[in-house]
Amino acid sequence: MRKLLFIFAVAGLMCFLSSEYAFAEGEDGGPAFIKLKYTLRQKGVSENDITLAQKPINNMLKQGTTSKDIERVIIDLSGKGMKGKNLRNSLISMNDLINDGENPKNAGNIVSRAAHEAHVQGLKGRDLANKVHEAIQQRKQERNRLKQLKKERKQEQKQWKIKRGRKGKRK
């Protein structure tokens, strides 16, 4: 009887601990975010910046972006002097681009390139973040334009097949 009671107690404790871990994972963003947070802190990104950017980082991780890609972008932006809300807004824009279907690595390259160009122009803070946001918006417009062209080509091919099909029946 004691063995059975002991087994139930251990099983109950295991269930309790695993549910606590699952709850904590939801709040902290999971093991990938925790590792990324630790790495970013080691590389000089402030705790406040990481906390502000937690939501877009978690969203990008859920979309399949690797922590290395996110780390590279954050280190690059932080190195250019982008902090706080400006950093968060730039990551939100990057997340929107990824949600729009852009390859995460390409989205990171767009953000880094825009930040570098703005930094070369002497822009800092909000102006730097605005430049990054503009570059992302341009890429989104370009993607939409390409989608529209693809849709139009499909429609043309469909029309061409219909016309070709009619001529074939007349012969």
C-alpha positions as CSV (number, residue, x, y, z in Angstrom):
1,M,0.0,0.0,0.0
2,R,2.8,2.4,0.8
3,K,4.5,1.7,-2.5
4,L,1.3,2.5,-4.3
5,L,0.9,5.7,-2.4
6,F,4.5,6.6,-3.1
7,I,4.0,6.0,-6.8
8,F,0.9,8.2,-6.9
9,A,2.7,11.0,-5.0
10,V,5.7,10.9,-7.4
11,A,3.4,10.8,-10.5
12,G,1.4,13.7,-9.1
13,L,4.6,15.7,-8.4
14,M,5.8,15.0,-11.9
15,C,2.5,16.2,-13.4
16,F,2.6,19.3,-11.3
17,L,6.2,20.2,-12.2
18,S,5.6,19.6,-15.9
19,S,2.5,21.8,-15.9
20,E,4.5,24.5,-14.1
21,Y,7.2,24.3,-16.8
22,A,4.6,24.5,-19.6
23,F,3.1,27.6,-17.9
24,A,6.5,29.2,-17.5
25,E,7.4,28.5,-21.1
26,G,4.4,30.4,-22.2
27,E,5.4,33.5,-20.2
28,D,9.1,33.5,-21.0
29,G,8.8,32.5,-24.6
30,G,10.2,29.0,-24.4
31,P,13.7,27.6,-24.4
32,A,14.6,29.2,-27.7
33,F,13.8,32.7,-26.4
34,I,15.6,32.1,-23.1
35,K,18.8,31.0,-25.0
36,L,18.5,34.0,-27.3
37,K,18.0,36.3,-24.4
38,Y,21.1,35.0,-22.6
39,T,23.2,35.3,-25.8
40,L,22.0,38.9,-26.4
41,R,22.7,39.9,-22.9
42,Q,26.3,38.5,-23.2
43,K,26.7,40.6,-26.4
44,G,25.7,43.8,-24.7
45,V,22.0,44.2,-25.5
46,S,20.2,45.6,-22.4
47,E,17.6,43.6,-20.5
48,N,15.0,46.4,-21.2
49,D,15.5,46.2,-25.0
50,I,15.2,42.4,-24.9
51,T,12.0,42.6,-22.8
52,L,10.5,45.2,-25.1
53,A,11.2,43.1,-28.1
54,Q,10.0,39.8,-26.6
55,K,6.7,39.6,-28.5
56,P,8.0,40.1,-32.0
57,I,11.0,37.8,-31.2
58,N,8.6,35.1,-30.0
59,N,6.4,35.5,-33.1
60,M,9.4,35.2,-35.4
61,L,10.6,32.1,-33.6
62,K,7.1,30.6,-34.0
63,Q,7.3,31.4,-37.8
64,G,10.5,29.3,-38.1
65,T,13.1,32.1,-37.9
66,T,16.3,30.8,-36.4
67,S,17.6,32.4,-33.2
68,K,20.9,33.1,-35.1
69,D,19.0,35.2,-37.7
70,I,17.2,37.2,-35.0
71,E,20.4,37.6,-33.0
72,R,22.3,38.9,-36.0
73,V,19.6,41.5,-36.7
74,I,19.3,42.6,-33.1
75,I,23.1,42.9,-32.6
76,D,23.3,44.8,-35.9
77,L,20.5,47.2,-34.9
78,S,21.8,47.6,-31.4
79,G,25.3,48.3,-32.7
80,K,23.9,51.1,-34.9
81,G,22.5,52.7,-31.7
82,M,18.9,51.5,-32.0
83,K,17.3,50.9,-28.6
84,G,14.0,50.6,-26.8
85,K,10.8,51.2,-28.7
86,N,12.7,51.9,-31.9
87,L,14.3,48.5,-31.8
88,R,11.0,46.8,-30.9
89,N,9.2,48.6,-33.8
90,S,11.9,47.6,-36.3
91,L,11.5,44.0,-35.1
92,I,7.7,44.2,-35.4
93,S,8.2,45.4,-39.0
94,M,10.5,42.5,-39.7
95,N,8.0,40.1,-38.1
96,D,5.2,41.6,-40.4
97,L,7.4,41.0,-43.4
98,I,8.0,37.4,-42.3
99,N,4.2,36.9,-41.7
100,D,3.7,38.3,-45.2
101,G,5.6,35.3,-46.6
102,E,9.2,36.6,-46.8
103,N,12.0,34.2,-46.1
104,P,13.3,35.0,-42.5
105,K,16.9,35.2,-43.6
106,N,16.0,37.6,-46.4
107,A,13.9,39.7,-44.1
108,G,16.8,40.0,-41.7
109,N,19.1,41.0,-44.6
110,I,16.7,43.7,-45.6
111,V,16.5,45.1,-42.1
112,S,20.3,45.0,-41.6
113,R,20.9,46.6,-45.0
114,A,18.5,49.4,-44.3
115,A,20.0,50.0,-40.9
116,H,23.5,50.1,-42.4
117,E,22.5,52.6,-45.1
118,A,20.7,54.8,-42.6
119,H,23.7,54.7,-40.2
120,V,26.0,55.7,-43.1
121,Q,23.7,58.7,-43.7
122,G,24.2,59.6,-40.0
123,L,20.6,58.7,-38.9
124,K,20.0,57.6,-35.3
125,G,17.2,56.6,-33.1
126,R,13.7,57.2,-34.5
127,D,15.0,58.3,-37.9
128,L,17.0,55.1,-38.2
129,A,13.9,53.0,-37.2
130,N,11.8,54.9,-39.8
131,K,14.4,54.1,-42.5
132,V,14.2,50.4,-41.6
133,H,10.4,50.6,-41.6
134,E,10.4,52.2,-45.1
135,A,12.6,49.5,-46.5
136,I,10.3,46.8,-45.2
137,Q,7.3,48.6,-46.6
138,Q,9.0,48.8,-50.0
139,R,9.7,45.1,-49.9
140,K,6.1,44.4,-49.0
141,Q,4.9,46.5,-51.9
142,E,7.3,44.7,-54.2
143,R,6.1,41.3,-53.0
144,N,2.5,42.4,-53.6
145,R,3.3,43.7,-57.0
146,L,5.0,40.4,-57.9
147,K,2.0,38.4,-56.6
148,Q,-0.3,40.6,-58.7
149,L,1.8,40.0,-61.8
150,K,1.8,36.3,-61.1
151,K,-1.9,36.3,-60.8
152,E,-2.3,38.2,-64.1
153,R,0.0,35.8,-65.9
154,K,-2.1,32.9,-64.6
155,Q,-5.2,34.6,-65.8
156,E,-3.6,35.2,-69.3
157,Q,-2.5,31.6,-69.5
158,K,-6.0,30.5,-68.6
159,Q,-7.5,32.7,-71.3
160,W,-5.0,31.4,-73.8
161,K,-5.8,27.8,-73.0
162,I,-9.5,28.6,-73.4
163,K,-9.0,30.2,-76.8
164,R,-6.7,27.4,-77.9
165,G,-9.2,24.8,-76.8
166,R,-12.0,26.4,-78.9
167,K,-9.8,26.5,-82.0
168,G,-9.0,22.8,-81.5
169,K,-12.7,21.9,-81.4
170,R,-13.4,23.7,-84.7
171,K,-11.0,21.6,-86.7
